[in-house]
């Protein structure tokens, strides 16, 4: 799932009502990964971007690591997503 934030800022995610473990990549406004965080289900632990982010991309736990995708990697196409609200 791609989250598009209305402003570039330090954003955080948590998993209170989520039933499956996920990894989240925070992206800058050009789609470059800033950091990737692993998140456990049904928790309220904040997982935050290390610097201002425009997007957060959630995937199954370990998806980014298993593909060798990490900080500095560019995700193309996010600029075509609808504007954040």
PDB file of N, CA, C and O in Angstrom:
ATOM      1  N   UNK A   1       0.842  -1.154   0.000  1.00  0.00           N
ATOM      2  CA  UNK A   1       0.000   0.000   0.000  1.00  0.00           C
ATOM      3  C   UNK A   1       0.896   1.228   0.000  1.00  0.00           C
ATOM      4  O   UNK A   1       1.875   1.297   0.743  1.00  0.00           O
ATOM      5  N   UNK A   2       0.554   2.186  -0.832  1.00  0.00           N
ATOM      6  CA  UNK A   2       1.305   3.431  -0.917  1.00  0.00           C
ATOM      7  C   UNK A   2       0.537   4.533  -0.208  1.00  0.00           C
ATOM      8  O   UNK A   2      -0.626   4.785  -0.522  1.00  0.00           O
ATOM      9  N   UNK A   3       1.180   5.185   0.742  1.00  0.00           N
ATOM     10  CA  UNK A   3       0.620   6.347   1.412  1.00  0.00           C
ATOM     11  C   UNK A   3       1.276   7.580   0.810  1.00  0.00           C
ATOM     12  O   UNK A   3       2.501   7.647   0.699  1.00  0.00           O
ATOM     13  N   UNK A   4       0.461   8.556   0.423  1.00  0.00           N
ATOM     14  CA  UNK A   4       0.966   9.816  -0.118  1.00  0.00           C
ATOM     15  C   UNK A   4       0.613  10.897   0.898  1.00  0.00           C
ATOM     16  O   UNK A   4      -0.563  11.173   1.136  1.00  0.00           O
ATOM     17  N   UNK A   5       1.621  11.498   1.487  1.00  0.00           N
ATOM     18  CA  UNK A   5       1.396  12.521   2.501  1.00  0.00           C
ATOM     19  C   UNK A   5       1.222  13.880   1.835  1.00  0.00           C
ATOM     20  O   UNK A   5       1.868  14.160   0.826  1.00  0.00           O
ATOM     21  N   UNK A   6       0.349  14.735   2.392  1.00  0.00           N
ATOM     22  CA  UNK A   6       0.105  16.042   1.767  1.00  0.00           C
ATOM     23  C   UNK A   6       1.295  16.989   1.838  1.00  0.00           C
ATOM     24  O   UNK A   6       1.389  17.926   1.045  1.00  0.00           O
ATOM     25  N   UNK A   7       2.211  16.753   2.786  1.00  0.00           N
ATOM     26  CA  UNK A   7       3.407  17.583   2.864  1.00  0.00           C
ATOM     27  C   UNK A   7       4.621  16.711   3.149  1.00  0.00           C
ATOM     28  O   UNK A   7       4.517  15.632   3.734  1.00  0.00           O
ATOM     29  N   UNK A   8       5.765  17.206   2.721  1.00  0.00           N
ATOM     30  CA  UNK A   8       7.026  16.529   3.002  1.00  0.00           C
ATOM     31  C   UNK A   8       7.396  16.878   4.438  1.00  0.00           C
ATOM     32  O   UNK A   8       7.612  18.041   4.776  1.00  0.00           O
ATOM     33  N   UNK A   9       7.463  15.838   5.280  1.00  0.00           N
ATOM     34  CA  UNK A   9       7.758  16.029   6.703  1.00  0.00           C
ATOM     35  C   UNK A   9       8.211  14.697   7.278  1.00  0.00           C
ATOM     36  O   UNK A   9       8.177  13.675   6.592  1.00  0.00           O
ATOM     37  N   UNK A  10       8.630  14.707   8.525  1.00  0.00           N
ATOM     38  CA  UNK A  10       8.963  13.459   9.199  1.00  0.00           C
ATOM     39  C   UNK A  10       7.642  12.787   9.580  1.00  0.00           C
ATOM     40  O   UNK A  10       6.873  13.329  10.375  1.00  0.00           O
ATOM     41  N   UNK A  11       7.383  11.614   9.013  1.00  0.00           N
ATOM     42  CA  UNK A  11       6.137  10.885   9.241  1.00  0.00           C
ATOM     43  C   UNK A  11       6.432   9.574   9.959  1.00  0.00           C
ATOM     44  O   UNK A  11       7.526   9.018   9.851  1.00  0.00           O
ATOM     45  N   UNK A  12       5.428   9.092  10.695  1.00  0.00           N
ATOM     46  CA  UNK A  12       5.547   7.828  11.431  1.00  0.00           C
ATOM     47  C   UNK A  12       4.342   6.945  11.131  1.00  0.00           C
ATOM     48  O   UNK A  12       3.257   7.435  10.818  1.00  0.00           O
ATOM     49  N   UNK A  13       4.553   5.646  11.231  1.00  0.00           N
ATOM     50  CA  UNK A  13       3.495   4.645  11.016  1.00  0.00           C
ATOM     51  C   UNK A  13       3.447   3.728  12.233  1.00  0.00           C
ATOM     52  O   UNK A  13       4.449   3.574  12.932  1.00  0.00           O
ATOM     53  N   UNK A  14       2.295   3.119  12.489  1.00  0.00           N
ATOM     54  CA  UNK A  14       2.139   2.125  13.542  1.00  0.00           C
ATOM     55  C   UNK A  14       1.134   1.093  13.080  1.00  0.00           C
ATOM     56  O   UNK A  14       0.525   1.254  12.023  1.00  0.00           O
ATOM     57  N   UNK A  15       0.951   0.042  13.849  1.00  0.00           N
ATOM     58  CA  UNK A  15       0.226  -1.152  13.371  1.00  0.00           C
ATOM     59  C   UNK A  15      -0.958  -1.575  14.259  1.00  0.00           C
ATOM     60  O   UNK A  15      -1.305  -2.756  14.264  1.00  0.00           O
ATOM     61  N   UNK A  16      -1.571  -0.682  14.989  1.00  0.00           N
ATOM     62  CA  UNK A  16      -2.613  -1.022  15.956  1.00  0.00           C
ATOM     63  C   UNK A  16      -3.663  -1.994  15.410  1.00  0.00           C
ATOM     64  O   UNK A  16      -3.943  -3.006  16.053  1.00  0.00           O
ATOM     65  N   UNK A  17      -4.235  -1.722  14.269  1.00  0.00           N
ATOM     66  CA  UNK A  17      -5.328  -2.547  13.738  1.00  0.00           C
ATOM     67  C   UNK A  17      -4.906  -3.441  12.572  1.00  0.00           C
ATOM     68  O   UNK A  17      -5.757  -3.927  11.827  1.00  0.00           O
ATOM     69  N   UNK A  18      -3.628  -3.658  12.414  1.00  0.00           N
ATOM     70  CA  UNK A  18      -3.119  -4.479  11.318  1.00  0.00           C
ATOM     71  C   UNK A  18      -2.794  -5.866  11.839  1.00  0.00           C
ATOM     72  O   UNK A  18      -2.185  -6.012  12.899  1.00  0.00           O
ATOM     73  N   UNK A  19      -3.201  -6.890  11.090  1.00  0.00           N
ATOM     74  CA  UNK A  19      -3.086  -8.274  11.551  1.00  0.00           C
ATOM     75  C   UNK A  19      -1.881  -9.023  11.009  1.00  0.00           C
ATOM     76  O   UNK A  19      -1.601 -10.135  11.457  1.00  0.00           O
ATOM     77  N   UNK A  20      -1.161  -8.443  10.058  1.00  0.00           N
ATOM     78  CA  UNK A  20      -0.006  -9.117   9.453  1.00  0.00           C
ATOM     79  C   UNK A  20       1.243  -8.252   9.610  1.00  0.00           C
ATOM     80  O   UNK A  20       1.135  -7.026   9.606  1.00  0.00           O
ATOM     81  N   UNK A  21       2.421  -8.856   9.748  1.00  0.00           N
ATOM     82  CA  UNK A  21       3.655  -8.062   9.840  1.00  0.00           C
ATOM     83  C   UNK A  21       3.995  -7.433   8.488  1.00  0.00           C
ATOM     84  O   UNK A  21       3.815  -8.052   7.439  1.00  0.00           O
ATOM     85  N   UNK A  22       4.482  -6.210   8.529  1.00  0.00           N
ATOM     86  CA  UNK A  22       4.793  -5.474   7.308  1.00  0.00           C
ATOM     87  C   UNK A  22       6.146  -4.786   7.429  1.00  0.00           C
ATOM     88  O   UNK A  22       6.652  -4.567   8.530  1.00  0.00           O
ATOM     89  N   UNK A  23       6.714  -4.454   6.291  1.00  0.00           N
ATOM     90  CA  UNK A  23       7.869  -3.559   6.216  1.00  0.00           C
ATOM     91  C   UNK A  23       7.387  -2.285   5.540  1.00  0.00           C
ATOM     92  O   UNK A  23       6.577  -2.331   4.615  1.00  0.00           O
ATOM     93  N   UNK A  24       7.889  -1.151   6.007  1.00  0.00           N
ATOM     94  CA  UNK A  24       7.524   0.130   5.407  1.00  0.00           C
ATOM     95  C   UNK A  24       8.798   0.835   4.957  1.00  0.00           C
ATOM     96  O   UNK A  24       9.776   0.921   5.700  1.00  0.00           O
ATOM     97  N   UNK A  25       8.766   1.333   3.732  1.00  0.00           N
ATOM     98  CA  UNK A  25       9.850   2.165   3.206  1.00  0.00           C
ATOM     99  C   UNK A  25       9.340   3.596   3.146  1.00  0.00           C
ATOM    100  O   UNK A  25       8.286   3.865   2.569  1.00  0.00           O
ATOM    101  N   UNK A  26      10.086   4.505   3.741  1.00  0.00           N
ATOM    102  CA  UNK A  26       9.759   5.926   3.639  1.00  0.00           C
ATOM    103  C   UNK A  26      10.539   6.486   2.462  1.00  0.00           C
ATOM    104  O   UNK A  26      11.735   6.228   2.320  1.00  0.00           O
ATOM    105  N   UNK A  27       9.853   7.263   1.609  1.00  0.00           N
ATOM    106  CA  UNK A  27      10.439   7.782   0.368  1.00  0.00           C
ATOM    107  C   UNK A  27      10.410   9.303   0.361  1.00  0.00           C
ATOM    108  O   UNK A  27       9.485   9.918   0.892  1.00  0.00           O
ATOM    109  N   UNK A  28      11.423   9.902  -0.240  1.00  0.00           N
ATOM    110  CA  UNK A  28      11.403  11.350  -0.402  1.00  0.00           C
ATOM    111  C   UNK A  28      10.491  11.732  -1.560  1.00  0.00           C
ATOM    112  O   UNK A  28       9.843  10.863  -2.144  1.00  0.00           O
ATOM    113  N   UNK A  29      10.428  12.998  -1.898  1.00  0.00           N
ATOM    114  CA  UNK A  29       9.499  13.439  -2.955  1.00  0.00           C
ATOM    115  C   UNK A  29       9.917  13.002  -4.351  1.00  0.00           C
ATOM    116  O   UNK A  29       9.149  13.168  -5.298  1.00  0.00           O
ATOM    117  N   UNK A  30      11.119  12.446  -4.503  1.00  0.00           N
ATOM    118  CA  UNK A  30      11.559  11.911  -5.795  1.00  0.00           C
ATOM    119  C   UNK A  30      11.460  10.389  -5.844  1.00  0.00           C
ATOM    120  O   UNK A  30      11.819   9.778  -6.850  1.00  0.00           O
ATOM    121  N   UNK A  31      10.970   9.768  -4.757  1.00  0.00           N
ATOM    122  CA  UNK A  31      10.800   8.314  -4.736  1.00  0.00           C
ATOM    123  C   UNK A  31      12.005   7.544  -4.230  1.00  0.00           C
ATOM    124  O   UNK A  31      12.007   6.315  -4.292  1.00  0.00           O
ATOM    125  N   UNK A  32      13.033   8.224  -3.729  1.00  0.00           N
ATOM    126  CA  UNK A  32      14.203   7.533  -3.173  1.00  0.00           C
ATOM    127  C   UNK A  32      13.905   7.062  -1.753  1.00  0.00           C
ATOM    128  O   UNK A  32      13.340   7.799  -0.945  1.00  0.00           O
ATOM    129  N   UNK A  33      14.295   5.824  -1.467  1.00  0.00           N
ATOM    130  CA  UNK A  33      14.073   5.273  -0.139  1.00  0.00           C
ATOM    131  C   UNK A  33      14.998   5.954   0.865  1.00  0.00           C
ATOM    132  O   UNK A  33      16.212   6.021   0.674  1.00  0.00           O
ATOM    133  N   UNK A  34      14.393   6.452   1.933  1.00  0.00           N
ATOM    134  CA  UNK A  34      15.138   7.070   3.025  1.00  0.00           C
ATOM    135  C   UNK A  34      15.540   6.017   4.054  1.00  0.00           C
ATOM    136  O   UNK A  34      16.689   5.971   4.493  1.00  0.00           O
ATOM    137  N   UNK A  35      14.582   5.175   4.434  1.00  0.00           N
ATOM    138  CA  UNK A  35      14.835   4.085   5.382  1.00  0.00           C
ATOM    139  C   UNK A  35      13.705   3.075   5.281  1.00  0.00           C
ATOM    140  O   UNK A  35      12.616   3.388   4.799  1.00  0.00           O
ATOM    141  N   UNK A  36      13.976   1.863   5.740  1.00  0.00           N
ATOM    142  CA  UNK A  36      12.997   0.775   5.766  1.00  0.00           C
ATOM    143  C   UNK A  36      12.888   0.301   7.209  1.00  0.00           C
ATOM    144  O   UNK A  36      13.898   0.093   7.882  1.00  0.00           O
ATOM    145  N   UNK A  37      11.654   0.132   7.678  1.00  0.00           N
ATOM    146  CA  UNK A  37      11.400  -0.322   9.040  1.00  0.00           C
ATOM    147  C   UNK A  37      10.503  -1.559   8.995  1.00  0.00           C
ATOM    148  O   UNK A  37       9.560  -1.622   8.206  1.00  0.00           O
ATOM    149  N   UNK A  38      10.802  -2.537   9.844  1.00  0.00           N
ATOM    150  CA  UNK A  38       9.950  -3.725   9.992  1.00  0.00           C
ATOM    151  C   UNK A  38       8.969  -3.476  11.124  1.00  0.00           C
ATOM    152  O   UNK A  38       9.348  -2.973  12.182  1.00  0.00           O
ATOM    153  N   UNK A  39       7.698  -3.832  10.900  1.00  0.00           N
ATOM    154  CA  UNK A  39       6.641  -3.553  11.870  1.00  0.00           C
ATOM    155  C   UNK A  39       5.876  -4.827  12.205  1.00  0.00           C
ATOM    156  O   UNK A  39       5.570  -5.633  11.327  1.00  0.00           O
ATOM    157  N   UNK A  40       5.577  -4.991  13.472  1.00  0.00           N
ATOM    158  CA  UNK A  40       4.849  -6.166  13.951  1.00  0.00           C
ATOM    159  C   UNK A  40       3.367  -5.829  14.119  1.00  0.00           C
ATOM    160  O   UNK A  40       3.029  -4.696  14.461  1.00  0.00           O
ATOM    161  N   UNK A  41       2.475  -6.805  13.880  1.00  0.00           N
ATOM    162  CA  UNK A  41       1.040  -6.556  13.964  1.00  0.00           C
ATOM    163  C   UNK A  41       0.578  -6.213  15.386  1.00  0.00           C
ATOM    164  O   UNK A  41       1.190  -6.590  16.385  1.00  0.00           O
ATOM    165  N   UNK A  42      -0.533  -5.481  15.414  1.00  0.00           N
ATOM    166  CA  UNK A  42      -1.226  -5.131  16.660  1.00  0.00           C
ATOM    167  C   UNK A  42      -0.328  -4.434  17.681  1.00  0.00           C
ATOM    168  O   UNK A  42      -0.427  -4.694  18.880  1.00  0.00           O
ATOM    169  N   UNK A  43       0.543  -3.554  17.203  1.00  0.00           N
ATOM    170  CA  UNK A  43       1.411  -2.789  18.096  1.00  0.00           C
ATOM    171  C   UNK A  43       1.211  -1.299  17.842  1.00  0.00           C
ATOM    172  O   UNK A  43       0.731  -0.895  16.783  1.00  0.00           O
ATOM    173  N   UNK A  44       1.580  -0.501  18.816  1.00  0.00           N
ATOM    174  CA  UNK A  44       1.486   0.945  18.674  1.00  0.00           C
ATOM    175  C   UNK A  44       2.867   1.601  18.691  1.00  0.00           C
ATOM    176  O   UNK A  44       2.998   2.792  18.977  1.00  0.00           O
ATOM    177  N   UNK A  45       3.889   0.810  18.383  1.00  0.00           N
ATOM    178  CA  UNK A  45       5.255   1.332  18.295  1.00  0.00           C
ATOM    179  C   UNK A  45       5.350   2.215  17.051  1.00  0.00           C
ATOM    180  O   UNK A  45       4.951   1.798  15.963  1.00  0.00           O
ATOM    181  N   UNK A  46       5.872   3.421  17.204  1.00  0.00           N
ATOM    182  CA  UNK A  46       6.050   4.303  16.047  1.00  0.00           C
ATOM    183  C   UNK A  46       7.290   3.900  15.260  1.00  0.00           C
ATOM    184  O   UNK A  46       8.344   3.620  15.832  1.00  0.00           O
ATOM    185  N   UNK A  47       7.145   3.875  13.942  1.00  0.00           N
ATOM    186  CA  UNK A  47       8.239   3.638  13.001  1.00  0.00           C
ATOM    187  C   UNK A  47       8.275   4.882  12.119  1.00  0.00           C
ATOM    188  O   UNK A  47       7.326   5.151  11.382  1.00  0.00           O
ATOM    189  N   UNK A  48       9.363   5.636  12.194  1.00  0.00           N
ATOM    190  CA  UNK A  48       9.408   6.969  11.594  1.00  0.00           C
ATOM    191  C   UNK A  48      10.455   7.089  10.488  1.00  0.00           C
ATOM    192  O   UNK A  48      11.438   6.350  10.442  1.00  0.00           O
ATOM    193  N   UNK A  49      10.202   8.046   9.605  1.00  0.00           N
ATOM    194  CA  UNK A  49      11.185   8.365   8.571  1.00  0.00           C
ATOM    195  C   UNK A  49      12.381   9.045   9.241  1.00  0.00           C
ATOM    196  O   UNK A  49      12.225   9.791  10.208  1.00  0.00           O
ATOM    197  N   UNK A  50      13.578   8.773   8.710  1.00  0.00           N
ATOM    198  CA  UNK A  50      14.788   9.374   9.285  1.00  0.00           C
ATOM    199  C   UNK A  50      14.964  10.831   8.847  1.00  0.00           C
ATOM    200  O   UNK A  50      15.719  11.583   9.463  1.00  0.00           O
ATOM    201  N   UNK A  51      14.270  11.219   7.790  1.00  0.00           N
ATOM    202  CA  UNK A  51      14.277  12.599   7.317  1.00  0.00           C
ATOM    203  C   UNK A  51      12.928  12.851   6.637  1.00  0.00           C
ATOM    204  O   UNK A  51      12.141  11.917   6.487  1.00  0.00           O
ATOM    205  N   UNK A  52      12.644  14.078   6.228  1.00  0.00           N
ATOM    206  CA  UNK A  52      11.335  14.374   5.650  1.00  0.00           C
ATOM    207  C   UNK A  52      10.988  13.457   4.471  1.00  0.00           C
ATOM    208  O   UNK A  52      11.797  13.238   3.570  1.00  0.00           O
ATOM    209  N   UNK A  53       9.765  12.932   4.509  1.00  0.00           N
ATOM    210  CA  UNK A  53       9.288  11.976   3.500  1.00  0.00           C
ATOM    211  C   UNK A  53       7.990  12.470   2.865  1.00  0.00           C
ATOM    212  O   UNK A  53       7.218  13.189   3.499  1.00  0.00           O
ATOM    213  N   UNK A  54       7.755  12.085   1.621  1.00  0.00           N
ATOM    214  CA  UNK A  54       6.500  12.357   0.916  1.00  0.00           C
ATOM    215  C   UNK A  54       5.621  11.105   0.882  1.00  0.00           C
ATOM    216  O   UNK A  54       4.393  11.199   0.885  1.00  0.00           O
ATOM    217  N   UNK A  55       6.264   9.924   0.849  1.00  0.00           N
ATOM    218  CA  UNK A  55       5.534   8.670   0.685  1.00  0.00           C
ATOM    219  C   UNK A  55       5.971   7.639   1.725  1.00  0.00           C
ATOM    220  O   UNK A  55       7.066   7.708   2.282  1.00  0.00           O
ATOM    221  N   UNK A  56       5.075   6.683   1.966  1.00  0.00           N
ATOM    222  CA  UNK A  56       5.407   5.481   2.727  1.00  0.00           C
ATOM    223  C   UNK A  56       4.843   4.306   1.932  1.00  0.00           C
ATOM    224  O   UNK A  56       3.668   4.308   1.563  1.00  0.00           O
ATOM    225  N   UNK A  57       5.673   3.312   1.671  1.00  0.00           N
ATOM    226  CA  UNK A  57       5.270   2.139   0.898  1.00  0.00           C
ATOM    227  C   UNK A  57       5.342   0.917   1.804  1.00  0.00           C
ATOM    228  O   UNK A  57       6.423   0.521   2.241  1.00  0.00           O
ATOM    229  N   UNK A  58       4.177   0.316   2.085  1.00  0.00           N
ATOM    230  CA  UNK A  58       4.110  -0.884   2.922  1.00  0.00           C
ATOM    231  C   UNK A  58       4.065  -2.128   2.052  1.00  0.00           C
ATOM    232  O   UNK A  58       3.323  -2.195   1.073  1.00  0.00           O
ATOM    233  N   UNK A  59       4.879  -3.120   2.429  1.00  0.00           N
ATOM    234  CA  UNK A  59       4.924  -4.408   1.748  1.00  0.00           C
ATOM    235  C   UNK A  59       4.967  -5.495   2.816  1.00  0.00           C
ATOM    236  O   UNK A  59       5.114  -5.204   4.003  1.00  0.00           O
ATOM    237  N   UNK A  60       4.837  -6.756   2.384  1.00  0.00           N
ATOM    238  CA  UNK A  60       4.965  -7.865   3.329  1.00  0.00           C
ATOM    239  C   UNK A  60       6.312  -7.783   4.040  1.00  0.00           C
ATOM    240  O   UNK A  60       7.296  -7.311   3.471  1.00  0.00           O
ATOM    241  N   UNK A  61       6.347  -8.246   5.284  1.00  0.00           N
ATOM    242  CA  UNK A  61       7.568  -8.213   6.079  1.00  0.00           C
ATOM    243  C   UNK A  61       8.730  -8.857   5.321  1.00  0.00           C
ATOM    244  O   UNK A  61       8.617  -9.990   4.853  1.00  0.00           O
ATOM    245  N   UNK A  62       9.841  -8.137   5.202  1.00  0.00           N
ATOM    246  CA  UNK A  62      11.039  -8.654   4.558  1.00  0.00           C
ATOM    247  C   UNK A  62      11.094  -8.481   3.048  1.00  0.00           C
ATOM    248  O   UNK A  62      12.095  -8.846   2.431  1.00  0.00           O
ATOM    249  N   UNK A  63      10.052  -7.936   2.436  1.00  0.00           N
ATOM    250  CA  UNK A  63       9.998  -7.802   0.974  1.00  0.00           C
ATOM    251  C   UNK A  63      11.190  -6.989   0.465  1.00  0.00           C
ATOM    252  O   UNK A  63      11.859  -7.409  -0.479  1.00  0.00           O
ATOM    253  N   UNK A  64      11.460  -5.857   1.062  1.00  0.00           N
ATOM    254  CA  UNK A  64      12.562  -5.001   0.599  1.00  0.00           C
ATOM    255  C   UNK A  64      13.908  -5.706   0.773  1.00  0.00           C
ATOM    256  O   UNK A  64      14.726  -5.726  -0.148  1.00  0.00           O
ATOM    257  N   UNK A  65      14.135  -6.283   1.952  1.00  0.00           N
ATOM    258  CA  UNK A  65      15.400  -6.972   2.258  1.00  0.00           C
ATOM    259  C   UNK A  65      15.637  -8.146   1.306  1.00  0.00           C
ATOM    260  O   UNK A  65      16.755  -8.339   0.829  1.00  0.00           O
ATOM    261  N   UNK A  66      14.593  -8.929   1.028  1.00  0.00           N
ATOM    262  CA  UNK A  66      14.762 -10.111   0.172  1.00  0.00           C
ATOM    263  C   UNK A  66      15.116  -9.739  -1.269  1.00  0.00           C
ATOM    264  O   UNK A  66      15.608 -10.578  -2.024  1.00  0.00           O
ATOM    265  N   UNK A  67      14.872  -8.511  -1.644  1.00  0.00           N
ATOM    266  CA  UNK A  67      15.177  -8.048  -3.001  1.00  0.00           C
ATOM    267  C   UNK A  67      16.381  -7.124  -3.047  1.00  0.00           C
ATOM    268  O   UNK A  67      16.716  -6.593  -4.106  1.00  0.00           O
ATOM    269  N   UNK A  68      17.027  -6.927  -1.920  1.00  0.00           N
ATOM    270  CA  UNK A  68      18.197  -6.054  -1.873  1.00  0.00           C
ATOM    271  C   UNK A  68      17.860  -4.591  -2.082  1.00  0.00           C
ATOM    272  O   UNK A  68      18.689  -3.821  -2.567  1.00  0.00           O
ATOM    273  N   UNK A  69      16.644  -4.207  -1.718  1.00  0.00           N
ATOM    274  CA  UNK A  69      16.185  -2.827  -1.903  1.00  0.00           C
ATOM    275  C   UNK A  69      16.266  -2.104  -0.562  1.00  0.00           C
ATOM    276  O   UNK A  69      15.692  -2.558   0.428  1.00  0.00           O
ATOM    277  N   UNK A  70      16.981  -0.976  -0.531  1.00  0.00           N
ATOM    278  CA  UNK A  70      17.145  -0.249   0.717  1.00  0.00           C
ATOM    279  C   UNK A  70      17.370   1.227   0.482  1.00  0.00           C
ATOM    280  O   UNK A  70      17.086   1.731  -0.605  1.00  0.00           O
ATOM    281  N   UNK A  71      17.878   1.931   1.484  1.00  0.00           N
ATOM    282  CA  UNK A  71      18.099   3.377   1.372  1.00  0.00           C
ATOM    283  C   UNK A  71      18.894   3.749   0.126  1.00  0.00           C
ATOM    284  O   UNK A  71      19.896   3.118  -0.212  1.00  0.00           O
ATOM    285  N   UNK A  72      18.412   4.797  -0.547  1.00  0.00           N
ATOM    286  CA  UNK A  72      19.047   5.282  -1.770  1.00  0.00           C
ATOM    287  C   UNK A  72      18.430   4.717  -3.036  1.00  0.00           C
ATOM    288  O   UNK A  72      18.570   5.310  -4.105  1.00  0.00           O
ATOM    289  N   UNK A  73      17.750   3.582  -2.938  1.00  0.00           N
ATOM    290  CA  UNK A  73      17.103   2.959  -4.097  1.00  0.00           C
ATOM    291  C   UNK A  73      15.900   3.810  -4.497  1.00  0.00           C
ATOM    292  O   UNK A  73      15.158   4.268  -3.628  1.00  0.00           O
ATOM    293  N   UNK A  74      15.694   4.027  -5.790  1.00  0.00           N
ATOM    294  CA  UNK A  74      14.572   4.836  -6.274  1.00  0.00           C
ATOM    295  C   UNK A  74      13.415   3.950  -6.706  1.00  0.00           C
ATOM    296  O   UNK A  74      13.597   3.010  -7.479  1.00  0.00           O
ATOM    297  N   UNK A  75      12.232   4.253  -6.208  1.00  0.00           N
ATOM    298  CA  UNK A  75      10.995   3.591  -6.604  1.00  0.00           C
ATOM    299  C   UNK A  75      10.357   4.467  -7.670  1.00  0.00           C
ATOM    300  O   UNK A  75       9.970   5.601  -7.385  1.00  0.00           O
ATOM    301  N   UNK A  76      10.241   3.969  -8.876  1.00  0.00           N
ATOM    302  CA  UNK A  76       9.683   4.769  -9.965  1.00  0.00           C
ATOM    303  C   UNK A  76       8.160   4.665  -9.981  1.00  0.00           C
ATOM    304  O   UNK A  76       7.581   3.665  -9.556  1.00  0.00           O
ATOM    305  N   UNK A  77       7.536   5.713 -10.476  1.00  0.00           N
ATOM    306  CA  UNK A  77       6.085   5.722 -10.650  1.00  0.00           C
ATOM    307  C   UNK A  77       5.301   6.342  -9.507  1.00  0.00           C
ATOM    308  O   UNK A  77       4.112   6.622  -9.664  1.00  0.00           O
ATOM    309  N   UNK A  78       5.938   6.567  -8.347  1.00  0.00           N
ATOM    310  CA  UNK A  78       5.175   7.125  -7.234  1.00  0.00           C
ATOM    311  C   UNK A  78       4.688   8.550  -7.544  1.00  0.00           C
ATOM    312  O   UNK A  78       3.691   8.999  -6.979  1.00  0.00           O
ATOM    313  N   UNK A  79       5.371   9.242  -8.418  1.00  0.00           N
ATOM    314  CA  UNK A  79       4.955  10.600  -8.792  1.00  0.00           C
ATOM    315  C   UNK A  79       3.628  10.610  -9.541  1.00  0.00           C
ATOM    316  O   UNK A  79       3.018  11.667  -9.702  1.00  0.00           O
ATOM    317  N   UNK A  80       3.180   9.458  -9.997  1.00  0.00           N
ATOM    318  CA  UNK A  80       1.910   9.365 -10.713  1.00  0.00           C
ATOM    319  C   UNK A  80       0.731   9.084  -9.776  1.00  0.00           C
ATOM    320  O   UNK A  80      -0.419   9.062 -10.214  1.00  0.00           O
ATOM    321  N   UNK A  81       1.016   8.871  -8.498  1.00  0.00           N
ATOM    322  CA  UNK A  81      -0.036   8.614  -7.510  1.00  0.00           C
ATOM    323  C   UNK A  81      -0.840   9.890  -7.278  1.00  0.00           C
ATOM    324  O   UNK A  81      -0.312  10.993  -7.424  1.00  0.00           O
ATOM    325  N   UNK A  82      -2.128   9.742  -6.914  1.00  0.00           N
ATOM    326  CA  UNK A  82      -2.919  10.931  -6.584  1.00  0.00           C
ATOM    327  C   UNK A  82      -2.275  11.725  -5.443  1.00  0.00           C
ATOM    328  O   UNK A  82      -1.526  11.172  -4.637  1.00  0.00           O
ATOM    329  N   UNK A  83      -2.567  12.991  -5.386  1.00  0.00           N
ATOM    330  CA  UNK A  83      -2.029  13.865  -4.338  1.00  0.00           C
ATOM    331  C   UNK A  83      -2.498  13.400  -2.961  1.00  0.00           C
ATOM    332  O   UNK A  83      -3.574  12.817  -2.829  1.00  0.00           O
ATOM    333  N   UNK A  84      -1.688  13.658  -1.946  1.00  0.00           N
ATOM    334  CA  UNK A  84      -2.050  13.306  -0.584  1.00  0.00           C
ATOM    335  C   UNK A  84      -3.177  14.196  -0.059  1.00  0.00           C
ATOM    336  O   UNK A  84      -3.386  15.316  -0.526  1.00  0.00           O
ATOM    337  N   UNK A  85      -3.903  13.648   0.943  1.00  0.00           N
ATOM    338  CA  UNK A  85      -4.979  14.449   1.536  1.00  0.00           C
ATOM    339  C   UNK A  85      -4.798  14.544   3.024  1.00  0.00           C
ATOM    340  O   UNK A  85      -5.605  15.179   3.704  1.00  0.00           O
TER     341      UNK A  85
END
